[in-house]
Amino acid sequence: MKRPFILKSAPEHARYICNGCGYEYDQDFGDPENEIDPGTAFDQLPEEWICPECGEDKSSFIKVE
């Protein structure tokens, strides 16, 4: 039995992925563990914010178009 194929719409905001572990920051969810509210854009994150998966700093994230 096959699953139905569902097309997902592309996010309206830029995607940022951690260069260390591949974690993708999604502004729709934010980062509740580090007290980042949903809807917070990557550019608005504090400079001391780190990847919740591997601890890399914000500068190691790359923008994916």
All heavy atoms as TSV, in Angstrom:
chain	resi	resn	atom	element	x	y	z
A	1	MET	N	N	0.839	-1.178	0.000
A	1	MET	CA	C	0.000	0.000	0.000
A	1	MET	C	C	0.885	1.242	0.000
A	1	MET	O	O	1.807	1.345	0.803
A	1	MET	CB	C	-0.886	-0.009	1.244
A	1	MET	CG	C	-1.889	1.055	1.254
A	1	MET	SD	S	-3.084	0.652	2.528
A	1	MET	CE	C	-3.556	2.232	3.028
A	2	LYS	N	N	0.621	2.159	-0.882
A	2	LYS	CA	C	1.423	3.370	-0.984
A	2	LYS	C	C	0.805	4.491	-0.161
A	2	LYS	O	O	-0.403	4.573	-0.005
A	2	LYS	CB	C	1.521	3.835	-2.433
A	2	LYS	CG	C	2.315	2.917	-3.302
A	2	LYS	CD	C	2.434	3.517	-4.683
A	2	LYS	CE	C	3.292	2.656	-5.570
A	2	LYS	NZ	N	3.454	3.253	-6.900
A	3	ARG	N	N	1.698	5.354	0.348
A	3	ARG	CA	C	1.237	6.549	1.053
A	3	ARG	C	C	0.912	7.626	0.027
A	3	ARG	O	O	1.552	7.698	-1.028
A	3	ARG	CB	C	2.323	7.095	1.961
A	3	ARG	CG	C	2.604	6.257	3.136
A	3	ARG	CD	C	3.560	7.029	3.983
A	3	ARG	NE	N	4.107	6.229	5.043
A	3	ARG	CZ	C	5.092	6.595	5.815
A	3	ARG	NH1	N	5.678	7.744	5.629
A	3	ARG	NH2	N	5.518	5.826	6.774
A	4	PRO	N	N	-0.030	8.494	0.343
A	4	PRO	CA	C	-0.296	9.595	-0.585
A	4	PRO	C	C	0.866	10.582	-0.581
A	4	PRO	O	O	1.490	10.827	0.444
A	4	PRO	CB	C	-1.560	10.245	-0.034
A	4	PRO	CG	C	-1.621	9.838	1.391
A	4	PRO	CD	C	-0.918	8.507	1.482
A	5	PHE	N	N	1.170	11.116	-1.748
A	5	PHE	CA	C	2.242	12.094	-1.897
A	5	PHE	C	C	1.668	13.477	-1.651
A	5	PHE	O	O	0.760	13.907	-2.343
A	5	PHE	CB	C	2.852	12.007	-3.296
A	5	PHE	CG	C	4.004	12.931	-3.504
A	5	PHE	CD1	C	5.224	12.661	-2.922
A	5	PHE	CD2	C	3.872	14.082	-4.247
A	5	PHE	CE1	C	6.301	13.502	-3.097
A	5	PHE	CE2	C	4.932	14.932	-4.437
A	5	PHE	CZ	C	6.152	14.637	-3.853
A	6	ILE	N	N	2.185	14.158	-0.626
A	6	ILE	CA	C	1.676	15.473	-0.264
A	6	ILE	C	C	2.751	16.506	-0.554
A	6	ILE	O	O	3.873	16.410	-0.053
A	6	ILE	CB	C	1.292	15.519	1.228
A	6	ILE	CG1	C	0.207	14.483	1.512
A	6	ILE	CG2	C	0.828	16.910	1.614
A	6	ILE	CD1	C	-0.110	14.303	2.973
A	7	LEU	N	N	2.411	17.485	-1.357
A	7	LEU	CA	C	3.346	18.562	-1.657
A	7	LEU	C	C	3.352	19.552	-0.506
A	7	LEU	O	O	2.304	19.957	-0.018
A	7	LEU	CB	C	2.947	19.292	-2.943
A	7	LEU	CG	C	3.107	18.522	-4.238
A	7	LEU	CD1	C	2.549	19.337	-5.396
A	7	LEU	CD2	C	4.576	18.236	-4.476
A	8	LYS	N	N	4.540	19.918	-0.066
A	8	LYS	CA	C	4.668	20.915	0.985
A	8	LYS	C	C	5.014	22.242	0.335
A	8	LYS	O	O	5.815	22.297	-0.593
A	8	LYS	CB	C	5.774	20.529	1.969
A	8	LYS	CG	C	5.475	19.269	2.731
A	8	LYS	CD	C	6.566	18.981	3.713
A	8	LYS	CE	C	6.292	17.713	4.481
A	8	LYS	NZ	N	7.358	17.425	5.433
A	9	SER	N	N	4.425	23.284	0.831
A	9	SER	CA	C	4.761	24.597	0.294
A	9	SER	C	C	6.105	25.035	0.860
A	9	SER	O	O	6.456	24.717	1.991
A	9	SER	CB	C	3.684	25.621	0.642
A	9	SER	OG	O	3.567	25.740	2.030
A	10	ALA	N	N	6.848	25.757	0.063
A	10	ALA	CA	C	8.157	26.240	0.491
A	10	ALA	C	C	7.969	27.320	1.551
A	10	ALA	O	O	7.040	28.118	1.472
A	10	ALA	CB	C	8.927	26.800	-0.693
A	11	PRO	N	N	8.835	27.343	2.554
A	11	PRO	CA	C	8.703	28.386	3.573
A	11	PRO	C	C	8.968	29.762	2.975
A	11	PRO	O	O	9.764	29.913	2.047
A	11	PRO	CB	C	9.772	28.024	4.609
A	11	PRO	CG	C	10.720	27.136	3.907
A	11	PRO	CD	C	9.951	26.462	2.807
A	12	GLU	N	N	8.289	30.756	3.512
A	12	GLU	CA	C	8.431	32.114	3.000
A	12	GLU	C	C	9.687	32.787	3.520
A	12	GLU	O	O	10.064	33.839	3.047
A	12	GLU	CB	C	7.203	32.934	3.381
A	12	GLU	CG	C	5.939	32.420	2.755
A	12	GLU	CD	C	4.722	33.192	3.210
A	12	GLU	OE1	O	4.872	34.201	3.924
A	12	GLU	OE2	O	3.616	32.781	2.859
A	13	HIS	N	N	10.333	32.189	4.481
A	13	HIS	CA	C	11.528	32.762	5.089
A	13	HIS	C	C	12.749	31.933	4.707
A	13	HIS	O	O	12.636	30.791	4.258
A	13	HIS	CB	C	11.380	32.831	6.610
A	13	HIS	CG	C	10.885	31.538	7.201
A	13	HIS	ND1	N	11.709	30.474	7.447
A	13	HIS	CD2	C	9.646	31.136	7.581
A	13	HIS	CE1	C	11.010	29.479	7.952
A	13	HIS	NE2	N	9.751	29.846	8.046
A	14	ALA	N	N	13.920	32.534	4.858
A	14	ALA	CA	C	15.165	31.833	4.538
A	14	ALA	C	C	15.404	30.697	5.531
A	14	ALA	O	O	15.001	30.774	6.683
A	14	ALA	CB	C	16.324	32.807	4.568
A	15	ARG	N	N	16.073	29.651	5.061
A	15	ARG	CA	C	16.407	28.516	5.918
A	15	ARG	C	C	17.875	28.611	6.304
A	15	ARG	O	O	18.724	28.945	5.479
A	15	ARG	CB	C	16.148	27.208	5.173
A	15	ARG	CG	C	14.709	27.012	4.840
A	15	ARG	CD	C	14.465	25.809	3.943
A	15	ARG	NE	N	15.323	24.685	4.230
A	15	ARG	CZ	C	15.736	23.809	3.321
A	15	ARG	NH1	N	15.376	23.938	2.077
A	15	ARG	NH2	N	16.528	22.807	3.655
A	16	TYR	N	N	18.182	28.293	7.538
A	16	TYR	CA	C	19.563	28.299	8.029
A	16	TYR	C	C	19.857	26.925	8.607
A	16	TYR	O	O	19.096	26.410	9.430
A	16	TYR	CB	C	19.749	29.374	9.103
A	16	TYR	CG	C	19.702	30.766	8.535
A	16	TYR	CD1	C	18.507	31.443	8.376
A	16	TYR	CD2	C	20.874	31.395	8.133
A	16	TYR	CE1	C	18.462	32.720	7.839
A	16	TYR	CE2	C	20.840	32.682	7.593
A	16	TYR	CZ	C	19.634	33.329	7.459
A	16	TYR	OH	O	19.605	34.591	6.923
A	17	ILE	N	N	20.977	26.342	8.173
A	17	ILE	CA	C	21.348	24.993	8.595
A	17	ILE	C	C	22.713	25.027	9.250
A	17	ILE	O	O	23.641	25.683	8.768
A	17	ILE	CB	C	21.334	24.033	7.390
A	17	ILE	CG1	C	19.922	23.975	6.818
A	17	ILE	CG2	C	21.837	22.655	7.779
A	17	ILE	CD1	C	19.739	23.074	5.651
A	18	CYS	N	N	22.840	24.288	10.356
A	18	CYS	CA	C	24.100	24.222	11.100
A	18	CYS	C	C	25.137	23.472	10.270
A	18	CYS	O	O	24.870	22.385	9.756
A	18	CYS	CB	C	23.887	23.529	12.438
A	18	CYS	SG	S	25.388	23.337	13.407
A	19	ASN	N	N	26.305	24.041	10.160
A	19	ASN	CA	C	27.390	23.432	9.407
A	19	ASN	C	C	27.987	22.244	10.162
A	19	ASN	O	O	28.615	21.381	9.565
A	19	ASN	CB	C	28.463	24.481	9.117
A	19	ASN	CG	C	29.332	24.129	7.954
A	19	ASN	OD1	O	28.947	23.364	7.088
A	19	ASN	ND2	N	30.516	24.696	7.925
A	20	GLY	N	N	27.765	22.180	11.458
A	20	GLY	CA	C	28.333	21.104	12.266
A	20	GLY	C	C	27.515	19.825	12.254
A	20	GLY	O	O	28.046	18.735	12.083
A	21	CYS	N	N	26.185	19.946	12.445
A	21	CYS	CA	C	25.374	18.738	12.604
A	21	CYS	C	C	24.202	18.637	11.634
A	21	CYS	O	O	23.542	17.610	11.563
A	21	CYS	CB	C	24.842	18.655	14.029
A	21	CYS	SG	S	23.651	19.947	14.451
A	22	GLY	N	N	23.889	19.723	10.903
A	22	GLY	CA	C	22.785	19.680	9.959
A	22	GLY	C	C	21.455	20.125	10.546
A	22	GLY	O	O	20.422	20.027	9.883
A	23	TYR	N	N	21.448	20.611	11.783
A	23	TYR	CA	C	20.219	21.109	12.408
A	23	TYR	C	C	19.691	22.298	11.609
A	23	TYR	O	O	20.439	23.185	11.225
A	23	TYR	CB	C	20.499	21.540	13.850
A	23	TYR	CG	C	19.377	22.292	14.514
A	23	TYR	CD1	C	18.290	21.623	15.057
A	23	TYR	CD2	C	19.408	23.677	14.607
A	23	TYR	CE1	C	17.262	22.320	15.670
A	23	TYR	CE2	C	18.386	24.386	15.219
A	23	TYR	CZ	C	17.317	23.695	15.748
A	23	TYR	OH	O	16.306	24.390	16.358
A	24	GLU	N	N	18.404	22.300	11.330
A	24	GLU	CA	C	17.791	23.404	10.591
A	24	GLU	C	C	16.979	24.260	11.546
A	24	GLU	O	O	16.058	23.766	12.213
A	24	GLU	CB	C	16.880	22.878	9.483
A	24	GLU	CG	C	16.213	23.974	8.697
A	24	GLU	CD	C	15.324	23.451	7.571
A	24	GLU	OE1	O	15.398	22.256	7.252
A	24	GLU	OE2	O	14.556	24.257	7.036
A	25	TYR	N	N	17.333	25.543	11.639
A	25	TYR	CA	C	16.561	26.465	12.471
A	25	TYR	C	C	15.295	26.836	11.722
A	25	TYR	O	O	15.330	27.306	10.599
A	25	TYR	CB	C	17.358	27.732	12.794
A	25	TYR	CG	C	16.531	28.737	13.570
A	25	TYR	CD1	C	16.269	28.529	14.917
A	25	TYR	CD2	C	15.971	29.841	12.952
A	25	TYR	CE1	C	15.478	29.413	15.625
A	25	TYR	CE2	C	15.183	30.729	13.662
A	25	TYR	CZ	C	14.937	30.516	14.993
A	25	TYR	OH	O	14.144	31.388	15.702
A	26	ASP	N	N	14.155	26.598	12.351
A	26	ASP	CA	C	12.861	26.917	11.758
A	26	ASP	C	C	12.220	28.010	12.591
A	26	ASP	O	O	11.868	27.791	13.748
A	26	ASP	CB	C	11.980	25.675	11.729
A	26	ASP	CG	C	10.682	25.889	10.962
A	26	ASP	OD1	O	10.365	27.041	10.612
A	26	ASP	OD2	O	9.992	24.888	10.714
A	27	GLN	N	N	12.065	29.185	12.003
A	27	GLN	CA	C	11.543	30.303	12.764
A	27	GLN	C	C	10.082	30.104	13.157
A	27	GLN	O	O	9.601	30.745	14.077
A	27	GLN	CB	C	11.724	31.621	12.023
A	27	GLN	CG	C	10.755	31.903	10.918
A	27	GLN	CD	C	11.021	33.262	10.290
A	27	GLN	OE1	O	12.151	33.726	10.241
A	27	GLN	NE2	N	9.984	33.889	9.815
A	28	ASP	N	N	9.381	29.191	12.497
A	28	ASP	CA	C	7.999	28.914	12.874
A	28	ASP	C	C	7.910	28.251	14.248
A	28	ASP	O	O	6.909	28.390	14.944
A	28	ASP	CB	C	7.320	28.024	11.840
A	28	ASP	CG	C	7.134	28.727	10.503
A	28	ASP	OD1	O	7.079	29.981	10.487
A	28	ASP	OD2	O	7.053	28.027	9.481
A	29	PHE	N	N	8.961	27.530	14.646
A	29	PHE	CA	C	8.984	26.850	15.946
A	29	PHE	C	C	9.869	27.553	16.958
A	29	PHE	O	O	9.696	27.372	18.159
A	29	PHE	CB	C	9.458	25.403	15.780
A	29	PHE	CG	C	8.549	24.579	14.927
A	29	PHE	CD1	C	8.934	24.184	13.665
A	29	PHE	CD2	C	7.290	24.215	15.368
A	29	PHE	CE1	C	8.092	23.441	12.857
A	29	PHE	CE2	C	6.437	23.470	14.581
A	29	PHE	CZ	C	6.837	23.078	13.319
A	30	GLY	N	N	10.848	28.322	16.489
A	30	GLY	CA	C	11.782	28.972	17.409
A	30	GLY	C	C	12.681	27.935	18.067
A	30	GLY	O	O	12.969	26.883	17.496
A	31	ASP	N	N	13.105	28.210	19.279
A	31	ASP	CA	C	13.933	27.281	20.054
A	31	ASP	C	C	13.513	27.380	21.517
A	31	ASP	O	O	14.113	28.113	22.299
A	31	ASP	CB	C	15.414	27.631	19.874
A	31	ASP	CG	C	16.333	26.662	20.588
A	31	ASP	OD1	O	15.853	25.598	21.032
A	31	ASP	OD2	O	17.527	26.968	20.711
A	32	PRO	N	N	12.463	26.654	21.897
A	32	PRO	CA	C	11.936	26.771	23.254
A	32	PRO	C	C	12.946	26.414	24.352
A	32	PRO	O	O	12.900	26.982	25.436
A	32	PRO	CB	C	10.762	25.796	23.284
A	32	PRO	CG	C	10.532	25.350	21.900
A	32	PRO	CD	C	11.707	25.731	21.081
A	33	GLU	N	N	13.871	25.496	24.057
A	33	GLU	CA	C	14.873	25.110	25.059
A	33	GLU	C	C	15.770	26.285	25.439
A	33	GLU	O	O	16.237	26.373	26.566
A	33	GLU	CB	C	15.731	23.964	24.538
A	33	GLU	CG	C	14.978	22.671	24.360
A	33	GLU	CD	C	15.836	21.592	23.740
A	33	GLU	OE1	O	17.051	21.814	23.527
A	33	GLU	OE2	O	15.290	20.518	23.463
A	34	ASN	N	N	16.030	27.168	24.486
A	34	ASN	CA	C	16.887	28.328	24.729
A	34	ASN	C	C	16.090	29.627	24.817
A	34	ASN	O	O	16.631	30.713	24.609
A	34	ASN	CB	C	17.943	28.438	23.621
A	34	ASN	CG	C	18.935	27.308	23.695
A	34	ASN	OD1	O	19.411	26.964	24.764
A	34	ASN	ND2	N	19.246	26.713	22.556
A	35	GLU	N	N	14.789	29.494	25.093
A	35	GLU	CA	C	13.886	30.628	25.300
A	35	GLU	C	C	13.782	31.558	24.086
A	35	GLU	O	O	13.722	32.773	24.215
A	35	GLU	CB	C	14.292	31.413	26.543
A	35	GLU	CG	C	14.246	30.575	27.802
A	35	GLU	CD	C	14.744	31.323	29.033
A	35	GLU	OE1	O	15.191	32.468	28.913
A	35	GLU	OE2	O	14.656	30.727	30.113
A	36	ILE	N	N	13.756	30.967	22.883
A	36	ILE	CA	C	13.544	31.717	21.653
A	36	ILE	C	C	12.105	31.469	21.219
A	36	ILE	O	O	11.709	30.332	20.972
A	36	ILE	CB	C	14.522	31.280	20.533
A	36	ILE	CG1	C	15.971	31.398	20.993
A	36	ILE	CG2	C	14.265	32.064	19.262
A	36	ILE	CD1	C	16.438	32.798	21.314
A	37	ASP	N	N	11.310	32.528	21.167
A	37	ASP	CA	C	9.890	32.412	20.842
A	37	ASP	C	C	9.672	32.036	19.387
A	37	ASP	O	O	10.458	32.426	18.518
A	37	ASP	CB	C	9.186	33.741	21.110
A	37	ASP	CG	C	9.166	34.103	22.589
A	37	ASP	OD1	O	9.121	33.179	23.420
A	37	ASP	OD2	O	9.195	35.310	22.895
A	38	PRO	N	N	8.579	31.291	19.093
A	38	PRO	CA	C	8.219	31.009	17.701
A	38	PRO	C	C	8.008	32.314	16.940
A	38	PRO	O	O	7.490	33.289	17.479
A	38	PRO	CB	C	6.912	30.229	17.822
A	38	PRO	CG	C	6.955	29.630	19.190
A	38	PRO	CD	C	7.688	30.613	20.044
A	39	GLY	N	N	8.436	32.331	15.690
A	39	GLY	CA	C	8.312	33.519	14.857
A	39	GLY	C	C	9.549	34.398	14.866
A	39	GLY	O	O	9.614	35.378	14.142
A	40	THR	N	N	10.567	34.038	15.659
A	40	THR	CA	C	11.799	34.819	15.720
A	40	THR	C	C	12.672	34.484	14.522
A	40	THR	O	O	13.054	33.331	14.335
A	40	THR	CB	C	12.578	34.531	17.019
A	40	THR	OG1	O	11.731	34.779	18.140
A	40	THR	CG2	C	13.814	35.385	17.114
A	41	ALA	N	N	12.963	35.495	13.706
A	41	ALA	CA	C	13.803	35.292	12.526
A	41	ALA	C	C	15.243	35.006	12.957
A	41	ALA	O	O	15.672	35.408	14.038
A	41	ALA	CB	C	13.763	36.530	11.635
A	42	PHE	N	N	15.977	34.312	12.108
A	42	PHE	CA	C	17.360	33.954	12.429
A	42	PHE	C	C	18.206	35.199	12.680
A	42	PHE	O	O	19.048	35.215	13.564
A	42	PHE	CB	C	17.964	33.119	11.295
A	42	PHE	CG	C	19.323	32.576	11.618
A	42	PHE	CD1	C	19.461	31.434	12.380
A	42	PHE	CD2	C	20.465	33.209	11.164
A	42	PHE	CE1	C	20.714	30.930	12.688
A	42	PHE	CE2	C	21.723	32.715	11.456
A	42	PHE	CZ	C	21.845	31.573	12.225
A	43	ASP	N	N	17.965	36.251	11.912
A	43	ASP	CA	C	18.728	37.495	12.069
A	43	ASP	C	C	18.482	38.166	13.420
A	43	ASP	O	O	19.308	38.944	13.881
A	43	ASP	CB	C	18.380	38.480	10.954
A	43	ASP	CG	C	18.730	37.925	9.581
A	43	ASP	OD1	O	19.616	37.049	9.510
A	43	ASP	OD2	O	18.111	38.363	8.599
A	44	GLN	N	N	17.353	37.865	14.049
A	44	GLN	CA	C	17.007	38.469	15.319
A	44	GLN	C	C	17.495	37.658	16.522
A	44	GLN	O	O	17.304	38.081	17.651
A	44	GLN	CB	C	15.496	38.663	15.421
A	44	GLN	CG	C	14.949	39.614	14.385
A	44	GLN	CD	C	13.434	39.660	14.393
A	44	GLN	OE1	O	12.772	38.751	14.883
A	44	GLN	NE2	N	12.879	40.721	13.846
A	45	LEU	N	N	18.101	36.506	16.274
A	45	LEU	CA	C	18.626	35.697	17.373
A	45	LEU	C	C	19.797	36.417	18.024
A	45	LEU	O	O	20.580	37.082	17.342
A	45	LEU	CB	C	19.099	34.329	16.860
A	45	LEU	CG	C	18.025	33.384	16.352
A	45	LEU	CD1	C	18.680	32.154	15.725
A	45	LEU	CD2	C	17.095	32.977	17.462
A	46	PRO	N	N	19.952	36.292	19.344
A	46	PRO	CA	C	21.106	36.925	19.994
A	46	PRO	C	C	22.416	36.306	19.512
A	46	PRO	O	O	22.460	35.136	19.115
A	46	PRO	CB	C	20.890	36.634	21.481
A	46	PRO	CG	C	19.759	35.693	21.583
A	46	PRO	CD	C	19.083	35.593	20.269
A	47	GLU	N	N	23.493	37.076	19.511
A	47	GLU	CA	C	24.791	36.605	19.028
A	47	GLU	C	C	25.310	35.415	19.847
A	47	GLU	O	O	26.050	34.580	19.340
A	47	GLU	CB	C	25.813	37.732	19.045
A	47	GLU	CG	C	25.570	38.771	17.971
A	47	GLU	CD	C	25.593	38.204	16.560
A	47	GLU	OE1	O	26.451	37.359	16.255
A	47	GLU	OE2	O	24.733	38.616	15.759
A	48	GLU	N	N	24.921	35.313	21.109
A	48	GLU	CA	C	25.409	34.222	21.956
A	48	GLU	C	C	24.584	32.938	21.805
A	48	GLU	O	O	24.871	31.928	22.445
A	48	GLU	CB	C	25.448	34.646	23.422
A	48	GLU	CG	C	24.139	35.067	24.017
A	48	GLU	CD	C	23.799	36.536	23.809
A	48	GLU	OE1	O	24.613	37.301	23.270
A	48	GLU	OE2	O	22.685	36.911	24.171
A	49	TRP	N	N	23.566	32.946	20.926
A	49	TRP	CA	C	22.753	31.760	20.697
A	49	TRP	C	C	23.602	30.667	20.063
A	49	TRP	O	O	24.453	30.923	19.209
A	49	TRP	CB	C	21.577	32.108	19.774
A	49	TRP	CG	C	20.664	30.955	19.502
A	49	TRP	CD1	C	19.683	30.482	20.314
A	49	TRP	CD2	C	20.657	30.120	18.347
A	49	TRP	NE1	N	19.057	29.413	19.735
A	49	TRP	CE2	C	19.646	29.168	18.518
A	49	TRP	CE3	C	21.409	30.093	17.188
A	49	TRP	CZ2	C	19.358	28.198	17.576
A	49	TRP	CZ3	C	21.118	29.117	16.242
A	49	TRP	CH2	C	20.105	28.183	16.441
A	50	ILE	N	N	23.391	29.423	20.496
A	50	ILE	CA	C	24.135	28.281	19.954
A	50	ILE	C	C	23.164	27.225	19.444
A	50	ILE	O	O	21.991	27.208	19.821
A	50	ILE	CB	C	25.085	27.664	21.006
A	50	ILE	CG1	C	24.303	27.184	22.227
A	50	ILE	CG2	C	26.170	28.646	21.400
A	50	ILE	CD1	C	25.121	26.364	23.208
A	51	CYS	N	N	23.658	26.351	18.598
A	51	CYS	CA	C	22.866	25.255	18.061
A	51	CYS	C	C	22.422	24.344	19.207
A	51	CYS	O	O	23.252	23.906	20.006
A	51	CYS	CB	C	23.698	24.464	17.046
A	51	CYS	SG	S	22.857	23.004	16.395
A	52	PRO	N	N	21.128	24.033	19.303
A	52	PRO	CA	C	20.662	23.177	20.390
A	52	PRO	C	C	21.104	21.723	20.260
A	52	PRO	O	O	21.083	20.974	21.225
A	52	PRO	CB	C	19.138	23.299	20.321
A	52	PRO	CG	C	18.841	23.774	18.953
A	52	PRO	CD	C	20.033	24.539	18.491
A	53	GLU	N	N	21.544	21.309	19.079
A	53	GLU	CA	C	21.966	19.930	18.864
A	53	GLU	C	C	23.448	19.701	19.185
A	53	GLU	O	O	23.799	18.749	19.849
A	53	GLU	CB	C	21.683	19.503	17.416
A	53	GLU	CG	C	20.214	19.511	17.049
A	53	GLU	CD	C	19.445	18.404	17.728
A	53	GLU	OE1	O	19.981	17.295	17.872
A	53	GLU	OE2	O	18.289	18.670	18.116
A	54	CYS	N	N	24.328	20.589	18.660
A	54	CYS	CA	C	25.766	20.322	18.792
A	54	CYS	C	C	26.549	21.435	19.486
A	54	CYS	O	O	27.729	21.273	19.748
A	54	CYS	CB	C	26.375	20.039	17.423
A	54	CYS	SG	S	26.400	21.461	16.320
A	55	GLY	N	N	25.922	22.586	19.751
A	55	GLY	CA	C	26.606	23.652	20.466
A	55	GLY	C	C	27.419	24.601	19.605
A	55	GLY	O	O	28.121	25.447	20.131
A	56	GLU	N	N	27.323	24.483	18.274
A	56	GLU	CA	C	28.032	25.413	17.389
A	56	GLU	C	C	27.423	26.805	17.549
A	56	GLU	O	O	26.229	26.941	17.812
A	56	GLU	CB	C	27.911	24.978	15.927
A	56	GLU	CG	C	28.670	23.724	15.587
A	56	GLU	CD	C	30.159	23.960	15.426
A	56	GLU	OE1	O	30.561	25.097	15.135
A	56	GLU	OE2	O	30.913	22.996	15.607
A	57	ASP	N	N	28.238	27.841	17.356
A	57	ASP	CA	C	27.713	29.198	17.492
A	57	ASP	C	C	26.955	29.615	16.234
A	57	ASP	O	O	26.969	28.939	15.210
A	57	ASP	CB	C	28.808	30.200	17.840
A	57	ASP	CG	C	29.922	30.239	16.799
A	57	ASP	OD1	O	29.901	29.436	15.858
A	57	ASP	OD2	O	30.790	31.098	16.941
A	58	LYS	N	N	26.265	30.731	16.337
A	58	LYS	CA	C	25.395	31.222	15.270
A	58	LYS	C	C	26.137	31.453	13.969
A	58	LYS	O	O	25.584	31.274	12.879
A	58	LYS	CB	C	24.730	32.523	15.752
A	58	LYS	CG	C	23.771	33.134	14.798
A	58	LYS	CD	C	23.153	34.387	15.386
A	58	LYS	CE	C	22.378	35.150	14.346
A	58	LYS	NZ	N	21.830	36.394	14.870
A	59	SER	N	N	27.407	31.830	14.034
A	59	SER	CA	C	28.173	32.134	12.823
A	59	SER	C	C	28.461	30.904	11.971
A	59	SER	O	O	28.831	31.027	10.813
A	59	SER	CB	C	29.482	32.844	13.191
A	59	SER	OG	O	30.301	31.985	13.947
A	60	SER	N	N	28.301	29.702	12.518
A	60	SER	CA	C	28.569	28.489	11.743
A	60	SER	C	C	27.350	28.007	10.949
A	60	SER	O	O	27.423	26.998	10.277
A	60	SER	CB	C	29.073	27.374	12.657
A	60	SER	OG	O	28.059	26.948	13.532
A	61	PHE	N	N	26.246	28.739	11.012
A	61	PHE	CA	C	25.068	28.381	10.238
A	61	PHE	C	C	25.199	28.968	8.833
A	61	PHE	O	O	25.731	30.057	8.647
A	61	PHE	CB	C	23.801	28.930	10.906
A	61	PHE	CG	C	23.275	28.054	12.011
A	61	PHE	CD1	C	23.956	27.945	13.201
A	61	PHE	CD2	C	22.108	27.346	11.863
A	61	PHE	CE1	C	23.501	27.149	14.214
A	61	PHE	CE2	C	21.614	26.545	12.878
A	61	PHE	CZ	C	22.324	26.441	14.055
A	62	ILE	N	N	24.704	28.207	7.856
A	62	ILE	CA	C	24.742	28.681	6.476
A	62	ILE	C	C	23.317	28.882	5.976
A	62	ILE	O	O	22.402	28.133	6.342
A	62	ILE	CB	C	25.519	27.715	5.553
A	62	ILE	CG1	C	24.968	26.297	5.652
A	62	ILE	CG2	C	26.989	27.728	5.876
A	62	ILE	CD1	C	25.572	25.325	4.670
A	63	LYS	N	N	23.144	29.877	5.139
A	63	LYS	CA	C	21.830	30.192	4.580
A	63	LYS	C	C	21.603	29.332	3.343
A	63	LYS	O	O	22.464	29.263	2.469
A	63	LYS	CB	C	21.761	31.668	4.215
A	63	LYS	CG	C	20.417	32.112	3.706
A	63	LYS	CD	C	20.429	33.613	3.453
A	63	LYS	CE	C	19.087	34.093	2.975
A	63	LYS	NZ	N	19.092	35.543	2.753
A	64	VAL	N	N	20.456	28.679	3.286
A	64	VAL	CA	C	20.100	27.829	2.152
A	64	VAL	C	C	18.983	28.527	1.382
A	64	VAL	O	O	17.975	28.896	1.944
A	64	VAL	CB	C	19.631	26.446	2.632
A	64	VAL	CG1	C	19.214	25.585	1.463
A	64	VAL	CG2	C	20.711	25.774	3.439
A	65	GLU	N	N	19.186	28.701	0.112
A	65	GLU	CA	C	18.203	29.400	-0.733
A	65	GLU	C	C	17.252	28.410	-1.350
A	65	GLU	O	O	17.522	27.327	-1.637
A	65	GLU	CB	C	18.931	30.163	-1.838
A	65	GLU	CG	C	19.974	31.061	-1.312
A	65	GLU	CD	C	19.527	32.495	-1.093
A	65	GLU	OE1	O	18.480	32.870	-1.642
A	65	GLU	OE2	O	20.223	33.205	-0.398
